[in-house]
């Protein structure tokens, strides 16, 4: 069953009308699946433009293979994988595993829904086909208890080793705690004595040492742990352990209203907090079919680009610090401070802004915003130039970054890499270009792509992206700020003006219900995504019609980037790890959620 | 059955149903203020207007009986517009009270504005008509005349259900208001608490609940009132182990949408003066003990006394589940001939009404359950009166009482005290402190409250009803 929407409003909307049954037949994915696997399909829907196919669990591997290699489909990227517990929706079976696929060549998407058995939810692992399935399936196991058959290493990833139960299940109480009694090795099955610097004899008679890099470490920005087996200075093997900053974001959102989720999103990629706000706002706007006024879009896009610049400033600045080039850190944190001042003038906060709202932004920008923004934007190129002069052609920098941590294009796609790290490996995919939103289709900017896939190219891509972001900002500023409201005039989602709230009962009731009860969205599921500083950041939202989201999953680019870490590190030197980690820009808030 | 179409969906409804109820059958929630399932059809609020084919004007669906072939449109633009405008009219003089109004969170005006309104108001606040805001209408009700939308539900309730005619309309036009004659307090109506439930706005509020808690923080449990044998179905609203109110739950066959005020108040008994933990006598007084100590003591004394010297008395306040275990204990474990549960004569009055509405003369919820379980003496054993005589005669060494009604609900309390004093070991299951507990009991088992356990009760008409657990026990009590 699909919904056919009314006329599609302007380019500010990032969702499409649902297709009806006839139109669905013409979609290549539907055609191919119906002809190759007619008996596997349990249902096909198209809601808000998201194509979703429900298939039998036994057929998952074959269907996935078709999706990957069929010439018309070519779904080379498993973008996201998450679990669902439909217990409170009264559905049977209770569990589903949700897959989102993307084709970087055909530029189409599909969602697969696989219902799983209540008593023993189990399905084939997709790790043989896409490397990104590895950590994503571990997370679905951790949170829901799904068993992925033939997964190479199915163990918990975000919660600790002594955790009991599956926390995102609806019958798991949110306040149940489990204490961890001791540290464990990140290598499964390794005795605890090998925690510290233990020397072991390898089969070849050579000594190797287990060393913990992190979680407390000045160069792992955020609490990340890599337990490395060192062969001298080389990393012979490693296990990356995450979850130190896991704050059960997804579970908390189930007990808060849609607006109350905004402060939680700030704390995902906290280096560029506003981008998370907008990503979330767009998801709810897609579900509720809310049109954002052009003034709000203008504000959002400019601030998103400033946030992108901020993120890259931190990424490169700290990366260079880790390699010993301290001056560049100061050179980059000075313009970052100026951007903070601009954001503070808009909403009062610097880091965790909660400035986005469903339908626009929380409040209007100040009178002098254009001048202030222009001054801020004009102050930045100088610092980019300083760092470029100091670092790019510097012999030490070149030796530490060229050819270090090479990831091929195919590998990057298999790992689900998007954003600057993906583009540095030759994957020409930027959501702003491929699936425009926020007016990007009307703007002139280049998307830098390099082919070497090493640390140096990741640095270069980010440097160039900052220059391109400045181009976008100037174009938007030159157009002038559109007149109109800063948030949609829709009583379903936007708070009425305070003046009205105090003078008429309707506005008072409206305000009251929106705050205490939240929105009343339609029942449905959507996936919405933006190009955040680290790549495709998406939200998969399931609404049950009440004021609180039933389920919310954040597709975090850092999660998929970091999953490749162990493979990347094999054979590299410890110092290389530090250089590589900086360019991956792993933000723990986004990684662990 | 009558067949009609509503918004393109076919419905089959029994003859005599109104269109509003028929719409409910296909999931369409028609807004309404004056309509109530258990009151007469009024049609005055005009919120339920729908379009019916062949009719020149919109029709109030709450007063319109379904007819074969009727084609109803709820979502027609003019019907939607009418609902929106009607809401606007109702809100013209409504005060800006949401922040201080108890009804917030369960207010129809709020809900309907979000669902059917959404317009921008043009009413200047200074032009609103004002009325008296805090009118004390007696022990239970506070009236705010400004908030009233004149739906007449309370007037019809007092006329048709409780018969007290306590609330009436006064004056006319824009100054029309609800109230009592001279704003006198309401007395003599044991069902007046129900008007608070049916008032769709915050005009009539409960004095007991006023300002105590915001409703969206409350959790609910479905239970059964235990203050008489009618067993009205209730909803228990609680938070963090504290009950804030009982609200009647609709049951077509037992209590419709109503409950009496005694029942409403009875939630307080659940937390007042609780026995916190098992008590054991030491010298002249009772002291707290562990469950192990108390249970061991009772078990050893019961065993030592032998079956003929033990008497066990059940309780019509206990659930069927507890009573069943009591029966097993008495007949199969202890094997005493002294076993009865007809503690205070209330079982003879179980079916008798105390007023002409709901309340019955039997103040206990489960006499009928005890009868169904056969909790009476077998083989010629003594009834409760006989057991008391046996105690007086010194034949009973251990007396085990499953409740405290023998001390509180009998007329011959002096005789009961004398009899119990003669028993060397008295065990009582007590929920809260009662007079006589201190002097007479040797062991007190701290009982779980009605809301702290799940169980079933059988009401006066033989209906088995389930009471859900509201919250877990927070004292040292146990479900016995």
Contacts between the chains, C-beta under 8 A, distances in Angstrom:
chain1	res1	chain2	res2	distance
A	491	B	114	7.7
A	491	B	118	4.6
A	492	B	114	7.6
A	492	B	118	7.3
A	500	B	120	7.8
A	500	B	121	7.6
A	502	B	96	7.3
A	503	B	96	7.8
A	503	B	124	7.7
A	503	B	125	4.7
A	504	B	96	7.5
A	504	B	121	4.0
A	504	B	123	6.1
A	504	B	125	6.3
A	505	B	91	5.2
A	505	B	94	4.7
A	505	B	95	7.2
A	505	B	96	5.4
A	505	B	98	7.9
A	505	B	109	7.9
A	505	B	121	7.1
A	505	B	123	8.0
A	506	B	88	7.9
A	506	B	91	6.2
A	506	B	113	6.0
A	506	B	117	6.6
A	506	B	119	7.0
A	506	B	120	7.3
A	506	B	121	4.2
A	507	B	121	6.8
A	508	B	96	5.1
A	508	B	98	5.2
A	509	B	98	6.1
A	509	B	107	7.9
A	509	B	109	6.4
A	509	B	110	4.6
A	509	B	113	4.9
A	509	B	114	7.7
A	510	B	113	6.5
A	510	B	114	7.1
A	512	B	98	4.7
A	512	B	99	7.8
A	512	B	104	6.3
A	512	B	110	6.3
A	513	B	110	5.4
A	513	B	111	7.6
A	513	B	113	7.5
A	513	B	114	5.0
A	516	B	104	7.4
A	516	B	105	6.3
A	516	B	216	6.0
A	517	B	105	7.6
A	517	B	114	7.9
A	517	B	216	7.4
A	520	B	114	6.4
A	520	B	115	7.5
